[in-house]
């Protein structure tokens, strides 16, 4: 028995305990082992035993930490080979709710035949039980898996247990040009029928529509209806014909800004007249501004933009609105958001960016400041490209004037950038010296001297194979870094450079760039 297997079995003996304290210790041990053994190896028989154990039943306290099924599966899913996938499929219905989601999420990340077959079989089991969960964040980045799911399950578009999810996947596949009018003879009649059903549900809300109602009281019961209408309108654009005109006209008259925005932008794209007041309303509404402007860009109809001078600040308001709702541990609804000022500055890579100083009023009437950004200015003063570096401040807005908030922001930013410039993100000792990522630079110390390159100037990170060993019969994996322009900056054996950690550090430090390095063989999730 190896050292890893011994440590895991020790944790498993505690996880099986009926004593919550002992079980807690075992779960925390296994969590630590999972992190420590990323990219390692594990005996297949132990993984099979862990899958059986994850199927339960367990004694549970009901507290968030006490989900043995999930913790066991978080370890197992790092080894998604075909035999593991088969056993996960066999027991999928017996896992806890979060355990099921963990398995579906990780299986969706793999494109090999065994994983895709397993995923389809899992949904075949879970859909009739009304327990299917679709990890859209992963599926929208994985056309191979999404396409396989639609090819297999399109006949289930009439099934309430998965209809909304399947339409979302189908719409995304068309947006990503994976499909061109997938099975129109099947899909178009379904859209006609399902639109009428979703419309009937929506009209119960339309007269009373207010943004506050949506996010503070109606919530999922309403948002699910909205999502269906969104996807139907997107698919009408895909399967375009005059038969959809009545649906577009009625949607343009509704009060939901998201549904109206899609109907308006489809109409603009198809040359259908739209009242300019409706266009302006969609372009500036706090819920829809960002969606509206990105749809104009994607459909290449920016000449219909009615707010050319305030596009970026309108999008900043929308971004802050959703940031407060969904990107914080505690969701917060903003009654009012106002853009107060802006600061143009530079990133550590000398890229010009803009931050907006905004204020928001919460449900208690208190007003607080926030910084929204960072918007890239490299492609123009009104660019919508941004990465999330927004900040919510907890002091009341009135505690400083606008200039005071701007001064504090620049001082804090200066201190943060100075700290980041000296921070070591990755370091490895090599036979020749060391390789490290410090601040925004990749530095190589070797007998030949020291060399460095800005991370933004890296073109590609990859693994290449070099012939070695007796007669050159052995293939040695080499970590290779190429500069923009194609020249090689460095190459080291993977035995000296942990590629996953190295590439992960580069990704983390460059994901905000408009043109980050191309990193092969790295799963980001």
Secondary structure, DSSP 8 states (H G I E B T S, - for coil): --HHHHHHHHHHHHHT-SSHHHHHHHHHHHHHHHHHTTT----HHHHHHHHHHHT------SSTT--HHHHHHHHHGGG--HHHHHHHHHHGGGS-HHHHHHHHHHHTT--SHHHHHHHHHHHHHHHHTT-----HHHHTT-HHHHHHHHHHHGGGTT-TTTHHHHHHHHHHHHHTTS-SSTTHHHHHHHHHHHHHHHHHHHHHHHTT--HHHIIIIITHHHHHHHHHHHHHHHHHHHT--GGGHHHHHHHHTSS-HHHHHHHHHHHHHTT----HHHHHHHHH-TTTHHHHHHHHHHTT-GGG-S-TTTHHHHHHHHHHHHHHHHSSSS----SEEEEEEEEEEE-TT--EEEEEEEEEE-TTS-EEEEEEEEEE-TT-TT---B----EEEEEEGGGS-HHHHHHHHHHHHHHHHHHHHT-EEEEEE-SSSEEEEETTEEEEEETTEEEEEEGGGEEEEEEEEEEESGGG-EEEEEEEEEETTS-EEEEEETTTS-HHHHHHHHHHHHTTSTT--EE-S----
